[in-house]
Amino acid sequence: MADRIRLADLAKQAGVSTATVSRVLNGKGTVAPATRKAVLTALDLLGYERPERLRQRPGGLIGLVVPELSNPIFPSFAQNLESTMASGGYTPLLCTQTAGGVTEDAYVQILIDQHASGIVFVSGLHADMTASIDRYRHLQELHVPFVTMNGAHPGIDAPDFSTDDVSAVTQAVRHLAAQGHTRIGLAVGPSRFIPSQQKALGFTRAMAQILPGAAAPIVNTLFTVEGGQAAAAQLIENECTAIVCGSDIMALGAIRYCEGAGLRVPANVSIIGFDDSPLMRFTNPPLTTFHQPVRAMCEAAISTLLSMIDDTATSLRSMQFHAELIVRESTARCSR
């Protein structure tokens, strides 16, 4: 196989020597996991078919339960989780949820029937404080390892890997206040969801500390474009000159409302999103938003899950990750 593949091309793409590429392809000698992954990535990028030996997945299946993929942040999570699982020798099984489609419980039962080695839940029912947690207790009774992401439920005894929403929204208020805004509103999803609760908590605290005495209006709506539009209508009617949104999709809805109402962003209204999902730098205007460290979150989640599967975990701790405020052109100094 190695002689039918241009080793020099692979070596250049992977940033390693041709001898290293040969060792990976032929399975001879010891190669660091990161180097092996770089060579496999080069194979895929250059369009080569992987040798049969490198297609094997001895570790088994890991279920990846994610919400609908119409929100661009979730494909980003899925891609990073899948690539990290695959580099660990496991086959990812993607389970996407859509309204009226297969439920989380149905997917979990499928994964149990398929003897999945573990499961990753991204923004699932674990993030809903009104949902039953019996499904997760059942997995623990069956000794199926799992981790959750973006929704650290206090009643679920499993590691969670989430963005620090409280800190992020505090940064947003501080940034807008420095731009002269005193009437700032928060648009987030339904209040039953943990990320919404954490963002609301951070917003209320930050407003009290940074702009004491100022109103701190919060609108709970849907994590959709339409939800962002509806929230913006209420907050602008409340004379807000700046809006912090719970997702980039909501922020795009808020911008759409402003355009329809004859308001300019950011000249009349400043808007901040959340996620820094792909293409947000190319919107009109480019969106100021929070960058979730998706890759680091996914690597930490899978590393922990694999240690649980191998029964080598020394500690099972949840982790919070810092979100970085990416300032673009949708925020500016208050014109009032």
Residue frames relative to the residue before (quaternion, step in Angstrom):
aa qw qx qy qz dx dy dz
M 1.0000 0.0000 0.0000 0.0000 0.00 0.00 0.00
A 0.6591 0.5497 -0.3266 0.3958 3.58 0.85 -0.99
D 0.6944 0.4790 -0.3018 0.4443 3.60 0.97 -0.79
R 0.6348 0.5030 -0.3471 0.4728 3.65 1.21 -0.20
I 0.6688 0.4276 -0.2824 0.5386 3.56 1.31 -0.12
R 0.4374 -0.6898 0.5058 0.2776 3.57 -0.89 0.89
L 0.3073 -0.7951 0.4971 0.1619 3.54 -0.17 1.30
A 0.6233 0.5559 -0.3470 0.4266 3.59 1.02 -0.76
D 0.6455 0.5179 -0.3193 0.4617 3.59 1.01 -0.81
L 0.6618 0.4981 -0.3000 0.4733 3.55 0.96 -0.89
A 0.6495 0.5264 -0.3188 0.4464 3.57 0.94 -0.88
K 0.6560 0.5085 -0.3094 0.4642 3.58 0.98 -0.85
Q 0.6729 0.5027 -0.2942 0.4560 3.56 0.92 -0.92
A 0.7344 0.4202 -0.2235 0.4839 3.59 0.98 -0.89
G 0.4011 -0.7299 0.4690 0.2938 3.59 1.19 -0.36
V 0.5884 0.5320 -0.3775 0.4778 3.57 1.11 0.73
S 0.6216 -0.5325 0.4062 0.4063 3.58 -1.29 -0.02
T 0.6152 -0.5374 0.4152 0.4003 3.56 -1.27 0.35
A 0.5996 0.5611 -0.3638 0.4396 3.59 1.09 -0.62
T 0.6421 0.5134 -0.3197 0.4711 3.58 1.02 -0.79
V 0.6274 0.5281 -0.3328 0.4656 3.59 0.97 -0.84
S 0.6538 0.5197 -0.3096 0.4545 3.57 0.93 -0.89
R 0.6461 0.5181 -0.3278 0.4546 3.60 0.97 -0.80
V 0.6501 0.5077 -0.3230 0.4640 3.58 0.98 -0.81
L 0.6978 0.4869 -0.2826 0.4429 3.60 0.83 -0.98
N 0.7678 0.3700 -0.1882 0.4880 3.57 0.99 -0.82
G 0.4270 -0.7310 0.4494 0.2852 3.55 1.27 -0.12
K 0.5311 0.6138 -0.4149 0.4113 3.58 1.13 0.55
G 0.7897 0.2385 -0.2104 0.5246 3.54 -0.77 1.04
T 0.5221 -0.6335 0.4829 0.3047 3.53 -1.35 0.28
V 0.0285 -0.7827 0.6213 -0.0250 3.54 -0.95 0.99
A 0.5065 -0.6541 0.4682 0.3106 3.56 -0.92 0.91
P 0.6106 -0.5879 0.3808 0.3695 3.62 -1.02 0.75
A 0.6596 0.5114 -0.3172 0.4503 3.60 0.94 -0.84
T 0.6458 0.5089 -0.3134 0.4751 3.57 1.06 -0.77
R 0.6285 0.5329 -0.3257 0.4636 3.56 1.00 -0.85
K 0.6559 0.5076 -0.3126 0.4631 3.57 0.94 -0.88
A 0.6350 0.5382 -0.3320 0.4438 3.60 1.00 -0.80
V 0.6598 0.4959 -0.3054 0.4749 3.58 0.99 -0.81
L 0.6506 0.5057 -0.3173 0.4693 3.60 0.95 -0.84
T 0.6320 0.5232 -0.3287 0.4678 3.57 1.03 -0.77
A 0.6390 0.5222 -0.3194 0.4659 3.57 1.01 -0.82
L 0.6055 0.5551 -0.3432 0.4555 3.57 1.03 -0.78
D 0.7015 0.4735 -0.2697 0.4593 3.54 0.84 -1.03
L 0.6754 0.5099 -0.3035 0.4378 3.59 0.90 -0.92
L 0.7175 0.4312 -0.2463 0.4884 3.58 1.04 -0.75
G 0.5478 -0.6777 0.3658 0.3269 3.56 1.28 0.14
Y 0.4370 0.6828 -0.4801 0.3351 3.61 1.15 0.40
E 0.4409 -0.6474 0.5456 0.2981 3.55 -1.17 0.57
R 0.4597 -0.6911 0.4816 0.2813 3.56 -0.86 0.92
P 0.5287 -0.5952 0.4897 0.3556 3.59 -1.07 0.67
E 0.6515 -0.5526 0.3491 0.3852 3.57 -1.08 0.73
R 0.6449 0.5443 -0.3332 0.4206 3.58 0.94 -0.83
L 0.7104 0.4533 -0.2572 0.4730 3.56 1.08 -0.71
R 0.5927 0.5539 -0.3770 0.4470 3.59 1.26 0.06
Q 0.5281 0.6582 -0.4058 0.3510 3.56 1.17 -0.33
R 0.1382 -0.7727 0.6167 0.0597 3.54 -1.13 0.76
P 0.1231 -0.8565 0.4972 0.0636 3.58 0.33 1.23
G 0.6361 0.5916 -0.3390 0.3613 3.59 1.10 -0.49
G 0.5258 -0.6357 0.4198 0.3785 3.59 1.18 -0.38
L 0.6856 -0.5029 0.3679 0.3765 3.53 -1.36 -0.26
I 0.0637 -0.7367 0.6681 0.0831 3.54 -1.27 0.56
G 0.3365 -0.7570 0.5289 0.1843 3.55 -0.76 1.05
L 0.1317 -0.7694 0.6231 0.0499 3.54 -1.05 0.86
V 0.0587 -0.8178 0.5722 -0.0173 3.57 -0.24 1.30
V 0.0670 0.8077 -0.5744 0.1151 3.57 -0.49 1.26
P 0.5640 -0.5701 0.4565 0.3854 3.60 -1.24 0.33
E 0.7635 -0.3394 0.2632 0.4822 3.54 -1.32 -0.12
L 0.4446 -0.7229 0.4738 0.2349 3.56 -1.09 0.72
S 0.4175 0.7113 -0.4746 0.3075 3.61 1.22 0.23
N 0.6351 0.4434 -0.3228 0.5439 3.59 1.22 -0.43
P 0.4346 -0.7653 0.4032 0.2507 3.61 -0.41 1.18
I 0.5677 0.5903 -0.4156 0.3956 3.63 1.12 -0.27
F 0.6549 0.5398 -0.3283 0.4147 3.60 1.03 -0.67
P 0.6075 0.5071 -0.3707 0.4862 3.66 1.01 -0.54
S 0.6134 0.5452 -0.3491 0.4524 3.58 1.10 -0.68
F 0.6420 0.4960 -0.3169 0.4914 3.58 0.97 -0.83
A 0.6654 0.5212 -0.3108 0.4347 3.58 0.84 -0.98
Q 0.6720 0.5069 -0.3038 0.4463 3.58 0.88 -0.93
N 0.6924 0.4691 -0.2866 0.4673 3.57 0.87 -0.90
L 0.6368 0.5139 -0.3303 0.4705 3.59 1.01 -0.73
E 0.6635 0.5166 -0.3081 0.4449 3.57 0.89 -0.92
S 0.6865 0.4787 -0.3005 0.4575 3.59 0.84 -0.93
T 0.6471 0.5071 -0.3227 0.4690 3.60 1.05 -0.72
M 0.6290 0.5184 -0.3314 0.4751 3.59 1.02 -0.76
A 0.6767 0.5105 -0.3018 0.4363 3.56 0.84 -1.00
S 0.6589 0.5014 -0.3189 0.4613 3.59 0.98 -0.78
G 0.6621 0.4783 -0.3000 0.4927 3.57 1.24 -0.38
G 0.6006 -0.6047 0.3462 0.3921 3.58 1.27 0.13
Y 0.6096 0.5501 -0.3567 0.4456 3.59 1.21 0.31
T 0.3932 -0.7018 0.5458 0.2343 3.54 -1.21 0.57
P 0.2927 -0.7695 0.5374 0.1827 3.62 -0.59 1.06
L 0.1433 -0.7585 0.6302 0.0835 3.55 -1.05 0.79
L 0.2286 -0.8229 0.5113 0.0961 3.56 -0.23 1.32
C 0.0516 -0.7858 0.6160 -0.0196 3.55 -0.83 1.09
T 0.0367 -0.8248 0.5640 -0.0160 3.60 -0.22 1.25
Q 0.2786 -0.7718 0.5555 0.1343 3.53 -1.01 0.89
T 0.0173 -0.7720 0.6354 0.0004 3.53 -1.04 0.85
A 0.6289 -0.5350 0.3950 0.4028 3.55 -1.19 0.50
G 0.8197 0.1836 -0.1652 0.5168 3.55 -0.77 1.06
G 0.6123 0.5657 -0.3448 0.4315 3.58 1.28 0.00
V 0.7871 -0.2626 0.2275 0.5097 3.55 -1.20 -0.60
T 0.3817 -0.7437 0.5057 0.2131 3.59 -0.86 0.96
E 0.6643 -0.4853 0.3814 0.4216 3.53 -1.30 0.26
D 0.6497 0.5206 -0.3219 0.4508 3.60 0.94 -0.85
A 0.6465 0.5143 -0.3239 0.4611 3.58 0.99 -0.81
Y 0.6409 0.5104 -0.3253 0.4721 3.59 0.99 -0.81
V 0.6431 0.5264 -0.3324 0.4459 3.58 0.92 -0.86
Q 0.6560 0.5051 -0.3219 0.4593 3.59 0.94 -0.82
I 0.6161 0.5327 -0.3410 0.4694 3.58 1.06 -0.74
L 0.6696 0.4989 -0.2981 0.4624 3.57 0.92 -0.91
I 0.6226 0.5190 -0.3387 0.4777 3.59 1.05 -0.70
D 0.6655 0.5063 -0.2994 0.4595 3.58 0.94 -0.92
Q 0.6996 0.4450 -0.2590 0.4954 3.58 1.13 -0.67
H 0.4172 -0.7358 0.4402 0.3014 3.58 1.35 0.15
A 0.0931 0.8171 -0.5576 0.1133 3.56 0.90 0.95
S 0.4924 -0.6797 0.4659 0.2803 3.55 -1.02 0.82
G 0.7898 -0.1103 0.1015 0.5948 3.58 1.16 -0.60
I 0.2561 -0.7577 0.5835 0.1405 3.56 -1.33 0.20
V 0.1626 -0.7360 0.6478 0.1104 3.53 -1.22 0.71
F 0.1468 -0.7793 0.6056 0.0662 3.58 -0.83 1.04
V 0.0891 -0.7945 0.6002 0.0258 3.59 -0.69 1.11
S 0.8424 -0.1298 0.0551 0.5201 3.58 -0.65 1.17
G 0.3215 0.7661 -0.4891 0.2655 3.55 0.94 0.94
L 0.7936 -0.2793 0.2192 0.4941 3.55 -1.22 -0.54
H 0.5194 0.6295 -0.4157 0.4015 3.59 1.22 -0.29
A 0.6742 0.4914 -0.2867 0.4709 3.58 1.20 -0.53
D 0.6241 0.5234 -0.3229 0.4819 3.58 1.33 -0.09
M 0.3348 -0.7880 0.4837 0.1817 3.57 -0.37 1.22
T 0.6652 0.4929 -0.3130 0.4654 3.60 1.20 -0.29
A 0.5862 0.5943 -0.3652 0.4121 3.59 1.26 -0.24
S 0.5513 -0.6014 0.4629 0.3465 3.57 -1.17 0.58
I 0.2868 -0.7511 0.5670 0.1790 3.56 -1.10 0.71
D 0.3500 0.7628 -0.4814 0.2527 3.58 1.27 0.20
R 0.5993 0.5795 -0.3612 0.4178 3.60 1.08 -0.71
Y 0.6853 0.4698 -0.2848 0.4780 3.58 1.03 -0.74
R 0.6105 0.5269 -0.3446 0.4806 3.56 1.11 -0.62
H 0.6170 0.5485 -0.3392 0.4510 3.56 1.09 -0.73
L 0.6341 0.5214 -0.3316 0.4649 3.58 1.00 -0.80
Q 0.6554 0.5051 -0.3122 0.4668 3.58 1.00 -0.80
E 0.6259 0.5275 -0.3370 0.4652 3.59 1.07 -0.67
L 0.6968 0.4382 -0.2562 0.5067 3.56 1.15 -0.68
H 0.4011 -0.7395 0.4440 0.3085 3.58 1.36 -0.03
V 0.3723 0.6822 -0.5264 0.3449 3.55 0.95 0.97
P 0.3392 -0.7618 0.5100 0.2110 3.64 -0.42 1.13
F 0.1026 0.7878 -0.6045 0.0591 3.57 -1.07 0.69
V 0.1537 -0.7421 0.6420 0.1159 3.52 -1.34 0.43
T 0.2830 -0.7433 0.5784 0.1814 3.56 -1.26 0.41
M 0.1742 -0.7764 0.5982 0.0953 3.54 -1.26 0.49
N 0.8550 0.0555 -0.0981 0.5062 3.54 -1.05 0.95
G 0.7545 0.2562 -0.2462 0.5518 3.53 0.57 1.24
A 0.0075 0.8328 -0.5521 0.0397 3.59 0.43 1.21
H 0.1383 -0.8153 0.5605 0.0445 3.56 -0.06 1.31
P 0.4457 -0.7279 0.4478 0.2665 3.63 -0.67 1.03
G 0.6990 0.4804 -0.2801 0.4497 3.59 1.15 -0.45
I 0.6496 0.4996 -0.3160 0.4780 3.59 1.28 -0.13
D 0.2682 -0.7853 0.5440 0.1241 3.55 -0.62 1.17
A 0.4848 0.6117 -0.4762 0.4049 3.55 0.36 1.31
P 0.5734 -0.5936 0.4248 0.3719 3.62 -1.08 0.59
D 0.1052 -0.7816 0.6130 0.0484 3.56 -1.03 0.84
F 0.1592 -0.7783 0.6046 0.0584 3.54 -1.11 0.79
S 0.1285 0.8279 -0.5167 0.1764 3.54 -0.17 1.35
T 0.5176 -0.5798 0.5244 0.3477 3.50 -1.37 0.30
D 0.4576 -0.6653 0.5158 0.2862 3.57 -1.08 0.74
D 0.2079 -0.8318 0.5065 0.0917 3.56 0.06 1.35
V 0.6173 0.5575 -0.3505 0.4304 3.59 1.00 -0.78
S 0.6822 0.4815 -0.2805 0.4734 3.57 0.87 -0.97
A 0.6435 0.5407 -0.3282 0.4312 3.58 0.97 -0.85
V 0.6963 0.4611 -0.2902 0.4672 3.58 0.78 -0.97
T 0.5858 0.5576 -0.3681 0.4586 3.58 1.11 -0.59
Q 0.6313 0.5211 -0.3259 0.4730 3.58 1.00 -0.80
A 0.6439 0.5398 -0.3210 0.4371 3.57 0.98 -0.89
V 0.6686 0.4879 -0.3006 0.4739 3.58 0.88 -0.94
R 0.6460 0.5211 -0.3270 0.4520 3.58 0.94 -0.86
H 0.6543 0.5153 -0.3109 0.4579 3.59 0.95 -0.87
L 0.6981 0.4700 -0.2795 0.4622 3.59 0.84 -0.94
A 0.6291 0.5250 -0.3373 0.4636 3.59 1.02 -0.76
A 0.6396 0.5201 -0.3236 0.4644 3.59 1.05 -0.75
Q 0.6650 0.4722 -0.2943 0.4982 3.58 1.25 -0.42
G 0.6253 -0.5882 0.3203 0.4007 3.57 1.29 0.21
H 0.4924 0.6519 -0.4412 0.3715 3.59 1.23 0.12
T 0.0902 -0.7925 0.6017 0.0410 3.57 -0.98 0.89
R 0.7005 0.3552 -0.2516 0.5656 3.59 1.24 -0.34
I 0.0996 0.8066 -0.5584 0.1666 3.52 -0.01 1.40
G 0.1310 -0.8002 0.5826 0.0561 3.57 -0.94 0.89
L 0.2896 -0.7388 0.5844 0.1694 3.56 -1.27 0.49
A 0.0960 -0.7736 0.6255 0.0330 3.57 -0.91 0.99
V 0.1209 0.7992 -0.5746 0.1287 3.57 -0.51 1.20
G 0.6578 -0.5182 0.3833 0.3897 3.53 -1.36 0.09
P 0.7900 -0.3039 0.2195 0.4852 3.57 -1.30 -0.18
S 0.5443 -0.6733 0.4047 0.2944 3.56 -0.97 0.90
R 0.5793 0.6002 -0.3916 0.3884 3.61 1.15 -0.25
F 0.6284 0.5462 -0.3345 0.4414 3.58 1.23 -0.35
I 0.5620 -0.6479 0.4085 0.3122 3.56 -0.91 0.98
P 0.6530 0.4939 -0.3520 0.4536 3.69 0.80 -0.76
S 0.6319 0.5172 -0.3398 0.4666 3.61 1.02 -0.72
Q 0.6509 0.5170 -0.3126 0.4597 3.57 0.96 -0.86
Q 0.6768 0.4936 -0.2970 0.4584 3.57 0.93 -0.87
K 0.6432 0.5041 -0.3257 0.4755 3.59 1.00 -0.76
A 0.6496 0.5082 -0.3190 0.4669 3.59 0.98 -0.82
L 0.6299 0.5299 -0.3279 0.4636 3.58 1.02 -0.79
G 0.6764 0.4906 -0.2910 0.4660 3.57 0.87 -0.93
F 0.6502 0.5266 -0.3147 0.4482 3.56 1.00 -0.83
T 0.6701 0.5038 -0.3020 0.4537 3.58 0.85 -0.97
R 0.6696 0.4941 -0.2954 0.4694 3.57 0.93 -0.90
A 0.6802 0.5035 -0.2988 0.4411 3.56 0.86 -0.97
M 0.6488 0.5118 -0.3255 0.4595 3.58 0.95 -0.80
A 0.6549 0.5149 -0.3115 0.4570 3.58 0.99 -0.83
Q 0.7140 0.4546 -0.2530 0.4685 3.57 1.03 -0.79
I 0.7665 0.3875 -0.1934 0.4743 3.57 0.87 -0.97
L 0.7898 0.1267 -0.0532 0.5977 3.58 1.06 -0.78
P 0.0649 -0.8446 0.5305 0.0332 3.60 0.61 1.08
G 0.7819 0.3002 -0.2467 0.4875 3.54 -0.92 0.97
A 0.5926 0.5685 -0.3727 0.4322 3.58 1.22 -0.32
A 0.5419 -0.5956 0.4744 0.3557 3.57 -1.17 0.57
A 0.1501 -0.7841 0.5977 0.0736 3.57 -1.15 0.65
P 0.0213 -0.8515 0.5238 -0.0060 3.60 0.51 1.16
I 0.0949 -0.7785 0.6201 0.0178 3.54 -1.03 0.93
V 0.1013 -0.7770 0.6194 0.0490 3.58 -0.92 0.93
N 0.1817 -0.7637 0.6135 0.0856 3.56 -0.79 1.10
T 0.1080 0.7863 -0.5938 0.1319 3.54 -0.68 1.13
L 0.6767 -0.4534 0.3524 0.4608 3.61 -1.05 -0.68
F 0.4900 -0.6428 0.5025 0.3069 3.57 -1.22 0.58
T 0.4820 0.6429 -0.4392 0.4019 3.58 0.74 1.09
V 0.6749 -0.4434 0.3802 0.4509 3.56 -1.34 0.09
E 0.6676 0.5031 -0.3002 0.4594 3.57 0.92 -0.93
G 0.6224 0.5367 -0.3316 0.4634 3.56 1.09 -0.73
G 0.6496 0.5120 -0.3095 0.4691 3.56 1.01 -0.80
Q 0.6249 0.5312 -0.3355 0.4635 3.56 1.03 -0.75
A 0.6823 0.4973 -0.2911 0.4500 3.57 0.84 -1.01
A 0.6570 0.5073 -0.3107 0.4631 3.57 0.97 -0.85
A 0.6487 0.5193 -0.3236 0.4526 3.58 0.93 -0.86
A 0.6164 0.5531 -0.3493 0.4382 3.59 0.99 -0.77
Q 0.6895 0.4728 -0.2844 0.4692 3.58 0.91 -0.91
L 0.7001 0.4845 -0.2851 0.4403 3.57 0.86 -0.95
I 0.6598 0.4842 -0.3166 0.4795 3.59 1.00 -0.73
E 0.5956 0.5371 -0.3584 0.4779 3.58 1.12 -0.60
N 0.6718 0.4656 -0.2666 0.5107 3.56 1.25 -0.61
E 0.5266 -0.6911 0.3536 0.3465 3.56 1.37 0.42
C 0.3051 0.7390 -0.5380 0.2671 3.60 1.06 0.66
T 0.2472 -0.7638 0.5796 0.1400 3.54 -1.05 0.81
A 0.7658 0.1893 -0.1323 0.6002 3.57 1.31 -0.04
I 0.1084 -0.7925 0.5996 0.0262 3.56 -1.08 0.82
V 0.1927 -0.7385 0.6377 0.1039 3.53 -0.98 0.97
C 0.1616 -0.8182 0.5488 0.0571 3.60 -0.66 1.10
G 0.5286 -0.6713 0.4381 0.2792 3.54 -1.15 0.70
S 0.7887 0.0774 -0.0735 0.6054 3.60 1.25 -0.11
D 0.6275 -0.5295 0.4075 0.3997 3.56 -1.25 0.33
I 0.6200 0.5527 -0.3422 0.4394 3.57 1.02 -0.80
M 0.6470 0.4973 -0.3159 0.4840 3.59 0.98 -0.81
A 0.6355 0.5367 -0.3312 0.4454 3.58 0.99 -0.81
L 0.6352 0.5128 -0.3333 0.4717 3.59 1.01 -0.74
G 0.6309 0.5196 -0.3306 0.4720 3.57 1.08 -0.69
A 0.6338 0.5250 -0.3254 0.4656 3.58 1.04 -0.79
I 0.6433 0.5068 -0.3202 0.4762 3.59 0.99 -0.82
R 0.6303 0.5356 -0.3347 0.4515 3.58 0.99 -0.81
Y 0.6443 0.5122 -0.3300 0.4622 3.58 0.96 -0.85
C 0.6493 0.5282 -0.3245 0.4406 3.58 0.87 -0.91
E 0.6509 0.5147 -0.3218 0.4559 3.57 0.91 -0.87
G 0.6788 0.4924 -0.2910 0.4606 3.56 0.97 -0.86
A 0.6996 0.4531 -0.2599 0.4875 3.57 1.16 -0.61
G 0.5522 -0.6380 0.3873 0.3715 3.58 1.25 0.14
L 0.5331 0.6037 -0.4150 0.4232 3.59 1.21 0.43
R 0.3169 -0.7527 0.5487 0.1785 3.54 -1.05 0.77
V 0.2198 -0.7398 0.6247 0.1192 3.53 -1.14 0.81
P 0.6074 -0.2745 -0.7445 0.0384 1.62 -1.42 2.08
A 0.3461 0.7809 -0.4826 0.1937 3.62 1.21 0.05
N 0.7847 0.2751 -0.1419 0.5370 3.58 0.99 -0.87
V 0.7958 0.0756 -0.0045 0.6008 3.58 1.04 -0.79
S 0.2383 -0.7459 0.6049 0.1444 3.58 -0.94 0.93
I 0.0858 -0.8072 0.5840 0.0061 3.57 -0.98 0.88
I 0.1152 -0.7748 0.6205 0.0379 3.54 -1.03 0.95
G 0.2575 -0.7653 0.5732 0.1394 3.57 -0.98 0.89
F 0.2741 -0.7360 0.5875 0.1952 3.52 -1.30 -0.31
D 0.6748 0.4453 -0.4069 0.4252 3.57 -0.84 1.14
D 0.1008 -0.7921 0.5791 0.1645 3.58 0.94 -0.99
S 0.1235 0.8126 -0.5514 0.1425 3.53 0.88 1.01
P 0.6934 -0.4913 0.3135 0.4238 3.61 -1.17 0.49
L 0.8136 0.2776 -0.2524 0.4441 3.52 -1.21 0.77
M 0.4808 0.6822 -0.4527 0.3140 3.63 1.16 -0.14
R 0.6181 0.5336 -0.3550 0.4552 3.60 1.13 -0.45
F 0.7084 0.4541 -0.2542 0.4768 3.57 1.25 -0.34
T 0.4524 0.6738 -0.4683 0.3494 3.60 1.24 0.14
N 0.3668 -0.7128 0.5492 0.2360 3.56 -1.29 0.17
P 0.4506 -0.3946 -0.7539 0.2700 1.53 -0.64 2.44
P 0.6528 -0.4695 0.3860 0.4521 3.61 -1.23 0.23
L 0.4178 -0.7798 0.4230 0.1960 3.55 -0.73 1.11
T 0.3476 -0.6642 0.6237 0.2213 3.52 -1.04 0.90
T 0.1554 0.8074 -0.5406 0.1781 3.58 -0.62 1.08
F 0.4933 -0.6319 0.5032 0.3229 3.54 -1.34 0.09
H 0.3199 -0.7486 0.5561 0.1674 3.52 -0.89 1.00
Q 0.2361 -0.7437 0.6098 0.1390 3.56 -0.68 1.11
P 0.3762 -0.7247 0.5215 0.2476 3.64 -0.81 0.91
V 0.1357 -0.8636 0.4805 0.0703 3.55 0.61 1.20
R 0.6723 0.5090 -0.3157 0.4350 3.57 0.83 -0.94
A 0.6741 0.4874 -0.3007 0.4664 3.59 0.85 -0.93
M 0.6395 0.5272 -0.3239 0.4563 3.58 1.00 -0.79
C 0.6820 0.4932 -0.2851 0.4586 3.56 0.92 -0.94
E 0.6523 0.5109 -0.3208 0.4589 3.58 0.96 -0.83
A 0.6559 0.5005 -0.3159 0.4684 3.59 0.99 -0.81
A 0.6536 0.5217 -0.3146 0.4490 3.58 0.97 -0.86
I 0.7023 0.4534 -0.2797 0.4722 3.59 0.84 -0.93
S 0.6107 0.5450 -0.3576 0.4497 3.59 1.01 -0.72
T 0.6689 0.4865 -0.2948 0.4786 3.57 0.96 -0.87
L 0.6570 0.5152 -0.3179 0.4493 3.59 0.92 -0.88
L 0.6600 0.5044 -0.3174 0.4574 3.60 0.93 -0.83
S 0.6399 0.5029 -0.3364 0.4737 3.58 1.04 -0.68
M 0.6182 0.5229 -0.3406 0.4780 3.58 1.14 -0.58
I 0.6503 0.5146 -0.3095 0.4654 3.57 1.00 -0.85
D 0.7253 0.4204 -0.2335 0.4927 3.58 0.97 -0.88
D 0.3661 -0.7483 0.4690 0.2934 3.56 1.36 -0.13
T 0.4969 0.6443 -0.4363 0.3843 3.56 1.01 0.85
A 0.4099 0.7317 -0.4609 0.2901 3.58 1.29 0.11
T 0.2730 -0.7611 0.5677 0.1550 3.56 -0.84 0.99
S 0.7788 -0.0265 0.0092 0.6267 3.58 1.21 -0.52
L 0.2220 -0.7723 0.5855 0.1072 3.54 -1.06 0.80
R 0.1250 0.8258 -0.5315 0.1414 3.54 0.24 1.30
S 0.4438 -0.6455 0.5522 0.2854 3.51 -1.17 0.69
M 0.1772 -0.7855 0.5857 0.0927 3.57 -1.20 0.50
Q 0.1960 -0.7442 0.6253 0.1292 3.53 -1.16 0.73
F 0.2196 -0.7961 0.5577 0.0836 3.55 -0.97 0.91
H 0.4869 -0.6760 0.4845 0.2671 3.54 -1.08 0.86
A 0.2406 -0.7481 0.6026 0.1390 3.56 -0.96 0.92
E 0.2881 -0.7788 0.5384 0.1434 3.57 -0.81 1.01
L 0.3769 -0.7139 0.5443 0.2281 3.57 -0.87 0.96
I 0.1362 -0.7771 0.6128 0.0457 3.56 -0.70 1.15
V 0.1861 -0.8149 0.5435 0.0774 3.56 -0.28 1.29
R 0.0197 0.7785 -0.6257 0.0454 3.54 -0.73 1.14
E 0.7804 -0.4142 0.2532 0.3940 3.59 -1.11 -0.59
S 0.5498 0.6221 -0.4138 0.3736 3.63 1.16 0.16
T 0.7029 0.3425 -0.2740 0.5600 3.59 1.29 0.17
A 0.0753 0.7798 -0.6165 0.0787 3.55 -1.13 0.75
R 0.7044 -0.4348 0.3324 0.4520 3.55 -1.28 0.05
C 0.5541 -0.6187 0.4491 0.3295 3.53 -1.10 0.80
S 0.3487 -0.7716 0.4999 0.1820 3.58 -0.81 1.02
R 0.6224 0.5465 -0.3483 0.4390 3.58 1.26 -0.21
